[in-house]
């Protein structure tokens, strides 16, 4: 099979995808399978596919037909300019999470942190694939970035991504609902805490597609209908203990619970609480500052 035949095969087997989507998927799969550059793909009209190459591509079609997300089929995803391995051990990073990382990066670049002489220390709680931690580390290589995660599967994926990216972050097994697991971290030592915790109420499962429900890890997605903000309350309480004075906490949030998350932060005496929308106009990110000590 040549490249044109492979594209036709994909389109015939997966008609639910547009031709543009299909061309991009084929391109990314071919780049990985043949281990060639984007330029080589663009310039070569006579790509040669072995029987094993064709078998791999056909297996990808089988996986896509079973609603396996393309990122899992490909086995990698680009996040904030960093190529990460990704599979069922962690959620697929979303564009709105890149927006959260960009907010943090710009805050460090343009606000009072940039005047400090010592290196910054940042902690990503509920780290998943480590995407937030690696995205930040890619911009601030001298600073200490910690990825905290409870799932042993996700921890192993973060470690693989540490080797893949050669970005030297620290990895800790942390339970966002148990402050005692944070004992390895010095109190009032963190400049920034960031978290994209589970925040989708179980009741919303009915509106979600099988590509998510059948493949992405439930523990990273869902919370109970009765207590959907338990992670925000627990992490905010942890932040009161482990953030430095004037340190900041950043959250990705459910669009329906912005006022409730902000109320939690206010009740714990965080100040300068700011809400931001994502590019789709949804309430998606909150930042707050610690100006009083809990110690």
N, C-alpha and C positions, 0 to 999 in steps of 0.2 A: 504493500500500500504506500502511495505517496501522500504528501501533506494534504492535497486537495481531496483525496479519497477518505482520509481520516476525518477531515472536517465534515464531509458529506455523511459519513457514518455516524458521527456524533449528532448531527442535526436530525438525521432520520430516527435515531434511537431516543433522542431527548427533545421532542418538539416543543416542550413547554418552555424551553429557553429561547430567547431571541437570538438572531444570528450574531449580533454584537457580543452578547454574553458568551455564546458558544465559541466564537473566535478567540476571545480572551482566555477561556478555560483551556482550549486546545493549546494555545500558545504557552501558557504557564506550565502545563503538563509536559509539553515537548521540551521546553527549556530545561526542566528538571530531569526528565528521562534521558535526554541526549547530553546533558551537562554542557550546554552551549549558552552563549551570551545573547542578550536581546538583539544586539547588532548582527550577530551571526544569523539569527533567526530571520531578521528583516532582509538580509542580503542574499540568503541562500534560497534558490528556487528548486533545488534538487536534494533536499534532505533525504538521507537514507535511513530507513527504519528496519532493524532486524526483526526476526520473529519474536524475540523476547520483548522488544520495544512495543510491537503491535499488541502482544498479549497484555502488557502492562496497561496500555491505553484502553483496551477492551475491558479489562478488570475495573478501570476507573469508571467506565460507563455503567457497569453492573452496580457499583457502589452508589453512583449518583441516582440510578433508577430506584434504589432502596431508600431514597431520601437522606442519604448521608451528605452532610454539608460539604460543599466543594473544598473548603479550607482543610477539612479533615482528610478528604481524598488526596489532595495535594500534599498534605503533611507539613505545610508551612504557611506562614502569613506575614506580611510586612506590616509593622506597627511603628508609627512615628519614625520611619526611616530605618528601622531595625528588622532584620529577617529572623523570625522566631519559628521554632518547631511547634506544631500544634496538633493535638489529637484529643480523643475523648476524655483524657485526664483533666482537661480544663475547658472553660468557656472559650469560644472564639472571640477575640478582641473586637469591640465595636468602634465605629468612627467617633461616637460621642465620648468614648473613653480617651481617644486621642485628643479631643478638645480639652478634656480635663488635664491631661499631661501638658498640653500647650499653655494652659492657664498657669500651671505651677511653674513651668520653665520661664514664662514671661514675668511672673512675680519675682522669681529669684534674680532674673536679669535686671529688672527695672525698679525694684523696691529696696527696702533697707537691708535685705540680706546681702546684696552686692557690695555693701560697704564694710562687711565683716572681713577680718583677716584670717580667722580660723576656718577650716573646712566645715561644711554643713553636714548634718546628719539627718537623714530622712528615712521614714519607715512606711512601707506599703503593707497594709493589713488586708487579709483575704486576697492574696496576690495572684492566685490562679496560675496562669502560664508565666507570670512574672512580667507581663507586658508593661505595666506602669513603671515598675522598678527599672527595667532595662531601657525604656524610653527616656526616663530622667537621667539615668547613668550615662547614656550616649551623649548627652549634652553637658553633663557635669562629672567628668571622669575623675577629678581629684576628690570629690565629695563622697561621703560614706552613704551608700544606699542599702537598705535592708529590706528583703522580701520576707514577709511573715505569712505562713499558710498552715492550715490544720491538716488538709488531705495529704496523705503520704504519696498518693499518685501524683498530685499536683506538685508536691515538693520534688519528686524525681524529675518531673518535666522542667521545673525551674532550673534544676542542676544541669540538665542537658542543655538548656538554653544558655546557661552561663558558659559552658564549654563552646557552644556553637558561636556565640557572639563575642567571646573573649572579653566580656564586660564583667569586671570583678565585683559583683554584689555579694553581700552577706545573706545567707539563707537561714531562717529560724523557723522551727515548728511552734506556731503560736495559735491559740484558740481565742478568737475575737470575743467570745462570751465568758472567758475565764482569765481575769487579770493576773492570777497567780502564774500563768504560763509566760508572763512577760518579765520574770525575775532576772533574766540574763541581761536585760537592758537597764542602764543606770537611770534613776529617776531624774526628771527635769533635764534630760540630755538631748532631746530631739528638737530640731528646728521645724520640721514638718512631719505631720502624719497625713497619709492619704489612704482612702479606702473606697473601693467599689464593692460593697458587700452584697449578699443576697437581699433582694428587695421586692420581688414579685409575689404578691399574695397567691396562694394555691388556687383560689377561685378563678384566676385569670388563665389557668391552663386551657380552658375550653376555647379560648381565642387564639391559641398559639399553634403553629404548624408542626407537622410530624418531624421535620428536619431538626427542630429544636428538642421537642419532647422525647424523641426516640434516641437521640444521640448525645446531647450536651448534658453534663452532670447536674442532676437535680439539686444537690446540696449547695451548688454555687448560684442557683437561680431563685429558689422558692423559700418563702417564709409563711408562717401560719396566717390565716385570715384574722385571727384574734389578736395577734401581736406582731404586725408587720414591721415595726420599727425597733425590734429588740436589738438588732446589730448596731444601729445608730446610737442608741442610748448607751450600750456597753462600750463601744469604741470611744464615744465622747467622754465617758467617765475615765477610761484608760488614758485618753489624751490629757486630761486634767493632771494626771500624775506624771506622765512621761514627757510632755512637751516642756521646753524651756519657757520662761516668761517671755512674752511677745511672739512665741511660736504660733504656727498656723495649722489648722486642720482643714483638709479638703475632702469632700464627699461627692461621689456620684449618687444621684437619688432617683427615685420613682417620681415621675412628673406629677402624680396626684398627691404626694405627701410633702411637698416643699415646705408649707407652713408648719407642719408638725415637726419636721426635722429642725427647722429654725427655732421652734419653741423649745425643743430639747436643749439645743445649744445655749439659748438664752437662760434657761433654768439653771444651767451649770455655770453661769456667769461668763460665758464667752462673749466677746464684743466684736464690733466691726463685722457683723454677720452679713454676708453678701450672697445673693442668689443670681445665678446666670442661666440663660437659656442655651440650648444647643442650636445647631444650624437649622434644625427643623422647627425652631420656635417653641420647644418644650422646656419647661423648668427641669434642669438636669444636673446642675452643680451648685454646691454650697461651700463657702469658705468662712471660717471664723477664727478669731484670734484669742489666745489665752493671755490675759493681763492680771490674773490673780492666781495665787498658788493654792493647791489643795493639800500641800505637805504640812 
